[in-house]
Structures are given as structure tokens and as C-alpha cells.
Amino acid sequence: MKLLTTLLIAALAALAVYSARRRIFFALKTGAVVYIVLLFGRLLLSAGSLADRWEDLIWPVFFLLLAWVILWRVSTTYAERRARKSQNRI
């Protein structure tokens, strides 16, 4: 339920920005920022209840960090290889 209300608040913020500015990309970016801020705000508010369950949080964070490092390495290797390939064509 919290996820849906957070999504609804972010969508309403994006709709308000769109109605004021009439720029869809600006409204979508604003909605995304509001959504992320609300998620972290709710996480901070519920930090007291998470204090006794850190083991439930550590492993998912560890795996997400590991996936981020692997994807970062793959993407930088691909970008370097692509840059070398385009440099050899010139």
C-alpha cells in the first residue's frame, strides 16, 4: 500500500508540473525525483523499525552493490572497446 501511495503522490506532482509548464519531459523528471525522495524519506522514517532487522537489509544491498560493480565494469569495457574501434576506422 505504501508503494502505491508513493507512486500516486509522485504522479500527482508530475501532473501538477505538466499542467503548469506543459513540458512532458520536465514533468516526468520531476515525478521521478519526487518518487525517489519520497522512497528515501519513508525509509528514514521507518529506520527505527529496521534497526533490529539489519540482517534482512545487508544481503540485498550487498548483491545490488556487486551487480552494480559488475555492470559498471562491463559498460566501461564496452565503451573503451567501442572507442578504440571507432578510432581505428579514422
Protein Blocks (a to p, Z undefined) as FASTA:
>chain_A
ZZmmmmmmmmmmmmmmmmmnopaklmmmmmmmmmmmmmmmmmmmmmmmmmmmmmmmmmmm
mmmmmmmmmmmmmmmmmmmmmmmmmmmmZZ
